[in-house]
């Protein structure tokens, strides 16, 4: 095999063509490709070694994902790409077209953004439903001007638009569809959802919003389906200035309207405390593991000029989703731990986060981007002045039926090992790559010993689960056991929220984990409705958990100085629960 490759007999293993793969998936991706090509070599040159390999190669053939579903290929779609930098109005124009459709859908990368579009449509008098993994809402026809576009034969109102997370895209025909953040088609974990939507969404008019870097890849994929792509380019609305000077490492240089970007959740509260101590200004916080509802409330505090929250401390979760009135983005670092090692953040990520400064109609004429440390300013200027490289491949994942057929060949192999074997044997076209299975594998191991079907395991590994959180892992095991043994699961028998309001980051994180455990229950209630029946109770305790987290965030005051003048992890206590509850509407 090695000699065959060295002689140039394998067109998939040409050295110069492997560079994009190494950049995207590093050595893991190269290992998978080498193993796949080795199996292909054995199939043709040593069939006696792998007598069943031909059939296995057939059921693991992922080279033509556009042929997996016929729906979109049976119609002529008009595909329009709206591309431009952050704050260029590209999504706005697509949503304006969606408002005027008779049957439309908006596909969001985030539950938070799906909810925002749902509220925006309803405010504009458009009957809009919400569909996410954890929440489903019908239009509120009690609102003025919100009317159904018609009625079914049974008198059920027909909704004009559906706002959904991209993984929850309904299988139906639409007049107009909008897929947001199309560049995430190359995301290592979730890219498959964008690829699936692009290939299978049945819409007469399909709008794709995102970065220009996605254009060549989308065009190549659409050419395989004999479809043309119309590209509309947008320029940024409002000026964006990349500062020539950093904040010289001094927190005293933080000013009102700043968004301080931190790539470590563990450091967010420490930096929040330091800024409050050094400047006297209060800080709102936004980060990925904070419930979306809490992020909205924290954003509202920061956006409200009459609140006393002048600064936002946020993770890279601030890069998309919530509208924020940011004057200046301050990067504390341009490096991030990616699960394996600390690496520089991408040009795309830097530009997307930095572009949040000076949002159009926010009252800021010029947005500014800078760094905390002088050593980072040069790299920031370089990234902000560089266009992200074009995407080279789109993510895919095998279907449930593929995994089920494969599992029949190896009845005694564990599910997590089965998936790894599938990945090793699978054939993938150059335009695609198999999304990472790392997170799913950890979930698969947690439920390995339960008597679940392959289909049930497949659904569970793609549930919103972080198996690294002990509380969430405990919930997962309880829920999976209920599915396996066909018994009802009451949320009140699983969740036990701590008493009182959290007063530090550790206790807030406990509530965040419980919130994820509750969210998992609501997600499962839509997929296994006969098992997870306490839906109303789950929403009630979810709201209670969200309110408690928000009260905890609001009650965190500026840290007391210890006798040495250093930081402490304690917070001064204030009897302000009554005012907090009033602000949240809780009595």
VEXVOLUM-779299 format. One line per 8 residues: number of its first residue (from 1); their letters; for each residue x, y, z of C-alpha. Coordinates in steps of 0.2 Angstrom, whole numbers, plus 5000, padded with zeros to 4 digits. Example, Ala and Ser with C-alpha at 12.3 -4.5 7.8 and 13.67 -1.06 7.14 Angstrom:
BEGIN
1> AS> 5062,4978,5039; 5068,4995,5036
***
This chain:
BEGIN
1> XXXXXXXX> 5000,5000,5000; 5014,5012,5005; 5023,5009,4989; 5008,5011,4979; 5005,5028,4987; 5023,5033,4984; 5022,5028,4966; 5007,5041,4964
9> XXXXXXXX> 4994,5028,4961; 4982,5035,4974; 4974,5051,4968; 4966,5054,4985; 4984,5054,4994; 4993,5067,4983; 5004,5077,4996; 4999,5095,4990
17> XXXXXXXX> 4980,5090,4991; 4982,5085,5009; 4986,5102,5016; 4968,5108,5018; 4964,5092,5027; 4978,5094,5039; 4972,5112,5042; 4954,5107,5045
25> XXXXXXXX> 4956,5090,5054; 4974,5089,5059; 4982,5072,5060; 4966,5064,5065; 4958,5068,5048; 4974,5061,5039; 4974,5045,5049; 4955,5042,5045
33> XXXXXXXX> 4959,5045,5026; 4974,5034,5026; 4964,5020,5034; 4950,5022,5022; 4961,5021,5007; 4970,5006,5015; 4954,4997,5016; 4950,5002,4998
41> XXXXXXXX> 4967,4995,4993; 4964,4979,5001; 4947,4977,4993; 4955,4977,4976; 4972,4969,4979; 4969,4957,4993; 4951,4952,4993; 4954,4936,5002
49> XXXXXXXX> 4960,4946,5017; 4944,4956,5018; 4931,4944,5010; 4916,4955,5017; 4924,4971,5013; 4914,4975,4997; 4898,4975,5006; 4905,4985,5020
57> XXXXXXXX> 4911,4998,5008; 4894,4999,5000; 4885,5003,5016; 4898,5015,5022; 4899,5024,5005; 4897,5043,5009; 4903,5050,4993; 4886,5056,4986
65> XXXXXXXX> 4876,5064,5000; 4866,5074,4988; 4858,5057,4983; 4852,5052,5000; 4836,5062,4998; 4826,5065,4983; 4815,5080,4989; 4826,5095,4984
73> XXXXXXXX> 4832,5086,4968; 4814,5085,4961; 4812,5104,4960; 4820,5119,4953; 4827,5130,4967; 4832,5148,4966; 4847,5149,4977; 4853,5166,4983
81> XXXXXXXX> 4869,5169,4994; 4869,5185,5005; 4888,5187,5010; 4897,5200,5019; 4906,5204,5036; 4897,5206,5053; 4885,5220,5054; 4882,5221,5035
89> XXXXXXXX> 4863,5218,5034; 4865,5202,5024; 4853,5192,5036; 4841,5207,5037; 4838,5207,5018; 4835,5188,5018; 4822,5190,5032; 4813,5204,5023
97> XXXXXXXX> 4810,5192,5009; 4804,5179,5022; 4791,5191,5029; 4783,5192,5012; 4782,5173,5009; 4766,5162,5011; 4776,5148,5018; 4793,5151,5025
105> XXXXXXXX> 4807,5144,5037; 4822,5152,5045; 4836,5140,5050; 4846,5147,5065; 4863,5141,5071; 4857,5145,5089; 4841,5143,5099; 4844,5160,5105
113> XXXXXXXX> 4844,5167,5087; 4829,5157,5082; 4819,5164,5097; 4824,5182,5092; 4818,5180,5074; 4802,5172,5081; 4799,5187,5092; 4804,5199,5077
121> XXXXXXXX> 4792,5191,5065; 4778,5191,5078; 4781,5210,5081; 4780,5213,5062; 4763,5205,5062; 4769,5189,5054; 4761,5172,5061; 4777,5163,5066
129> XXXXXXXX> 4780,5147,5075; 4796,5142,5085; 4804,5125,5083; 4819,5120,5093; 4825,5105,5101; 4819,5110,5118; 4804,5122,5114; 4790,5123,5102
137> XXXXXXXX> 4778,5137,5101; 4763,5142,5090; 4760,5160,5084; 4751,5171,5097; 4735,5176,5088; 4730,5187,5102; 4743,5199,5096; 4737,5213,5085
145> XXXXXXXX> 4739,5211,5067; 4745,5192,5069; 4734,5182,5058; 4735,5164,5050; 4738,5163,5032; 4723,5151,5031; 4716,5136,5039; 4716,5117,5036
153> XXXXXXXX> 4701,5107,5032; 4699,5104,5051; 4700,5122,5055; 4718,5122,5061; 4727,5139,5058; 4741,5138,5045; 4757,5147,5051; 4766,5158,5039
161> XXXXXXXX> 4784,5156,5045; 4793,5144,5056; 4809,5149,5065; 4819,5134,5070; 4836,5128,5075; 4844,5120,5059; 4845,5103,5067; 4826,5104,5069
169> XXXXXXXX> 4822,5109,5050; 4804,5102,5046; 4803,5090,5031; 4790,5100,5020; 4788,5111,5005; 4792,5130,5008; 4791,5145,4996; 4806,5154,5005
177> XXXXXXXX> 4819,5147,5016; 4833,5156,5025; 4849,5147,5031; 4859,5158,5042; 4878,5157,5045; 4881,5146,5030; 4900,5146,5034; 4896,5134,5048
185> XXXXXXXX> 4894,5120,5035; 4913,5117,5038; 4911,5116,5057; 4920,5101,5064; 4905,5096,5075; 4889,5103,5068; 4893,5106,5049; 4882,5091,5044
193> XXXXXXXX> 4867,5100,5049; 4870,5114,5036; 4875,5102,5023; 4859,5092,5026; 4849,5108,5025; 4857,5114,5009; 4855,5097,5000; 4838,5092,5006
201> XXXXXXXX> 4828,5108,5010; 4813,5109,4998; 4811,5128,4995; 4807,5137,4979; 4818,5151,4985; 4833,5147,4996; 4843,5161,5004; 4860,5157,5012
209> XXXXXXXX> 4868,5170,5023; 4886,5171,5029; 4904,5174,5025; 4911,5176,5007; 4923,5161,5011; 4908,5149,5009; 4904,5154,4991; 4916,5143,4981
217> XXXXXXXX> 4911,5127,4992; 4892,5130,4991; 4894,5133,4972; 4903,5117,4969; 4890,5107,4980; 4876,5115,4970; 4884,5111,4954; 4882,5093,4958
225> XXXXXXXX> 4864,5095,4959; 4863,5106,4943; 4859,5121,4952; 4865,5139,4950; 4869,5151,4964; 4866,5170,4964; 4878,5179,4975; 4874,5196,4983
233> XXXXXXXX> 4888,5205,4992; 4886,5217,5006; 4898,5230,5014; 4898,5234,5033; 4885,5247,5039; 4895,5259,5050; 4914,5261,5052; 4925,5249,5061
241> XXXXXXXX> 4942,5254,5067; 4956,5243,5072; 4966,5252,5086; 4985,5254,5084; 4987,5254,5103; 4982,5241,5116; 4976,5244,5133; 4993,5242,5139
249> XXXXXXXX> 4988,5228,5151; 4979,5240,5162; 4961,5236,5168; 4959,5254,5172; 4958,5258,5154; 4942,5249,5152; 4928,5261,5148; 4909,5261,5147
257> XXXXXXXX> 4902,5252,5132; 4917,5239,5131; 4915,5221,5128; 4930,5212,5135; 4932,5195,5126; 4938,5180,5136; 4941,5163,5130; 4941,5154,5146
265> XXXXXXXX> 4925,5152,5156; 4935,5150,5172; 4942,5167,5170; 4926,5177,5166; 4921,5180,5184; 4938,5184,5189; 4940,5197,5176; 4923,5204,5179
273> XXXXXXXX> 4928,5206,5198; 4944,5214,5193; 4936,5227,5181; 4923,5231,5194; 4936,5233,5207; 4948,5244,5196; 4935,5255,5188; 4919,5255,5199
281> XXXXXXXX> 4908,5250,5184; 4897,5234,5185; 4899,5220,5172; 4886,5209,5163; 4892,5192,5158; 4889,5181,5143; 4896,5164,5140; 4891,5148,5131
289> XXXXXXXX> 4886,5137,5146; 4875,5151,5153; 4857,5147,5148; 4851,5157,5133; 4837,5165,5143; 4850,5171,5155; 4861,5178,5141; 4846,5188,5134
297> XXXXXXXX> 4844,5196,5151; 4862,5200,5154; 4862,5207,5136; 4847,5218,5140; 4856,5225,5156; 4871,5229,5146; 4861,5237,5132; 4850,5247,5144
305> XXXXXXXX> 4858,5265,5146; 4848,5267,5162; 4855,5251,5171; 4872,5252,5180; 4879,5238,5169; 4892,5248,5158; 4904,5234,5153; 4901,5216,5146
313> XXXXXXXX> 4913,5202,5149; 4910,5188,5137; 4917,5172,5129; 4917,5169,5110; 4898,5165,5112; 4896,5184,5109; 4901,5181,5091; 4883,5178,5085
321> XXXXXXXX> 4866,5179,5091; 4861,5193,5102; 4861,5211,5097; 4873,5221,5108; 4877,5240,5109; 4896,5238,5110; 4907,5253,5107; 4923,5243,5108
329> XXXXXXXX> 4929,5225,5108; 4944,5221,5119; 4952,5204,5116; 4961,5198,5132; 4970,5186,5121; 4970,5179,5103; 4973,5161,5108; 4960,5148,5114
337> XXXXXXXX> 4961,5130,5121; 4952,5119,5108; 4951,5103,5118; 4968,5097,5113; 4980,5112,5114; 4981,5131,5115; 4980,5138,5097; 4977,5155,5089
345> XXXXXXXX> 4959,5159,5085; 4955,5159,5067; 4954,5174,5056; 4935,5171,5053; 4932,5170,5072; 4942,5186,5075; 4933,5196,5062; 4916,5190,5068
353> XXXXXXXX> 4919,5194,5086; 4928,5211,5082; 4914,5215,5070; 4902,5216,5084; 4908,5233,5089; 4898,5248,5083; 4883,5239,5077; 4872,5248,5065
361> XXXXXXXX> 4858,5258,5074; 4866,5256,5091; 4870,5274,5092; 4889,5271,5090; 4896,5280,5074; 4913,5270,5074; 4916,5254,5082; 4933,5250,5089
369> XXXXXXXX> 4943,5234,5091; 4959,5232,5102; 4968,5220,5113; 4972,5220,5132; 4991,5216,5129; 5003,5226,5117; 5010,5209,5111; 4993,5205,5103
377> XXXXXXXX> 4989,5221,5093; 5000,5216,5078; 4991,5199,5076; 4974,5208,5078; 4978,5220,5065; 4983,5206,5053; 4968,5196,5056; 4955,5210,5055
385> XXXXXXXX> 4964,5215,5038; 4964,5198,5031; 4949,5189,5022; 4946,5171,5029; 4952,5157,5018; 4939,5149,5007; 4931,5133,5014; 4937,5117,5007
393> XXXXXXXX> 4924,5104,5012; 4907,5102,5020; 4903,5091,5036; 4892,5076,5034; 4887,5062,5046; 4880,5044,5042; 4861,5042,5043; 4852,5031,5056
401> XXXXXXXX> 4849,5017,5043; 4867,5017,5038; 4872,5014,5056; 4859,5001,5058; 4864,4991,5043; 4882,4992,5048; 4878,4986,5066; 4870,4970,5059
409> XXXXXXXX> 4887,4965,5053; 4895,4967,5070; 4882,4962,5083; 4894,4960,5097; 4903,4977,5095; 4899,4991,5107; 4891,5006,5099; 4905,5018,5102
417> XXXXXXXX> 4917,5006,5094; 4905,5003,5080; 4905,5021,5075; 4924,5022,5075; 4924,5007,5064; 4911,5015,5052; 4922,5030,5051; 4938,5020,5047
425> XXXXXXXX> 4930,5011,5033; 4919,5025,5025; 4922,5033,5008; 4920,5052,5008; 4921,5063,4993; 4934,5077,4993; 4920,5090,4995; 4915,5083,5011
433> XXXXXXXX> 4922,5076,5028; 4914,5066,5042; 4910,5077,5057; 4919,5073,5073; 4912,5060,5084; 4922,5064,5100; 4907,5072,5110; 4895,5058,5104
441> XXXXXXXX> 4907,5044,5108; 4908,5050,5126; 4889,5050,5127; 4889,5032,5119; 4900,5026,5132; 4889,5032,5146; 4874,5023,5140; 4884,5007,5133
449> XXXXXXXX> 4877,4994,5146; 4859,4999,5144; 4848,4988,5133; 4844,5001,5120; 4841,4999,5101; 4853,5006,5088; 4840,5019,5084; 4838,5025,5102
457> XXXXXXXX> 4857,5026,5104; 4858,5036,5089; 4845,5049,5095; 4853,5050,5112; 4871,5053,5106; 4864,5068,5096; 4854,5075,5111; 4860,5092,5119
465> XXXXXXXX> 4872,5083,5131; 4889,5088,5139; 4894,5071,5147; 4908,5080,5156; 4896,5088,5168; 4893,5077,5182; 4875,5082,5185; 4871,5081,5166
473> XXXXXXXX> 4879,5064,5166; 4868,5058,5180; 4852,5065,5171; 4858,5057,5155; 4860,5040,5163; 4843,5041,5172; 4834,5047,5156; 4842,5033,5145
481> XXXXXXXX> 4837,5020,5158; 4819,5025,5157; 4820,5024,5138; 4828,5007,5139; 4816,4999,5152; 4800,5007,5144; 4795,5017,5160; 4789,5035,5162
489> XXXXXXXX> 4801,5047,5169; 4795,5062,5180; 4806,5077,5180; 4803,5080,5198; 4810,5063,5203; 4827,5068,5194; 4830,5086,5197; 4834,5093,5214
497> XXXXXXXX> 4838,5112,5213; 4849,5118,5228; 4840,5130,5240; 4844,5149,5240; 4852,5161,5227; 4869,5156,5221; 4882,5168,5228; 4898,5164,5218
505> XXXXXXXX> 4903,5156,5201; 4904,5138,5208; 4886,5138,5214; 4880,5147,5198; 4889,5133,5188; 4879,5120,5198; 4862,5128,5193; 4869,5129,5175
513> XXXXXXXX> 4872,5110,5175; 4854,5107,5182; 4847,5119,5168; 4856,5108,5155; 4849,5092,5163; 4831,5100,5163; 4834,5105,5145; 4839,5088,5140
521> XXXXXXXX> 4822,5081,5147; 4812,5094,5137; 4822,5089,5121; 4818,5070,5125; 4800,5074,5128; 4798,5078,5109; 4807,5062,5104; 4801,5050,5117
529> XXXXXXXX> 4784,5057,5122; 4777,5041,5130; 4792,5041,5142; 4795,5059,5146; 4777,5065,5150; 4780,5079,5163; 4782,5092,5150; 4773,5106,5159
537> XXXXXXXX> 4783,5103,5175; 4799,5103,5166; 4796,5120,5159; 4791,5127,5176; 4806,5120,5184; 4817,5126,5169; 4810,5144,5172; 4813,5143,5190
545> XXXXXXXX> 4831,5138,5187; 4834,5152,5175; 4827,5165,5187; 4838,5159,5201; 4853,5160,5189; 4849,5178,5184; 4846,5183,5203; 4863,5175,5207
553> XXXXXXXX> 4871,5185,5193; 4862,5201,5199; 4867,5198,5217; 4886,5197,5213; 4893,5213,5219; 4910,5220,5218; 4922,5209,5228; 4929,5214,5245
561> XXXXXXXX> 4947,5218,5246; 4956,5207,5258; 4968,5214,5271; 4983,5213,5258; 4974,5222,5245; 4972,5207,5234; 4956,5199,5226; 4945,5187,5236
569> XXXXXXXX> 4932,5175,5229; 4919,5182,5241; 4906,5194,5237; 4899,5207,5248; 4881,5203,5253; 4867,5215,5250; 4849,5212,5255; 4842,5216,5237
577> XXXXXXXX> 4832,5201,5234; 4816,5210,5234; 4822,5223,5220; 4829,5208,5210; 4813,5199,5210; 4804,5214,5205; 4815,5217,5191; 4813,5199,5185
585> XXX> 4794,5200,5188; 4794,5187,5201; 4783,5190,5217
***
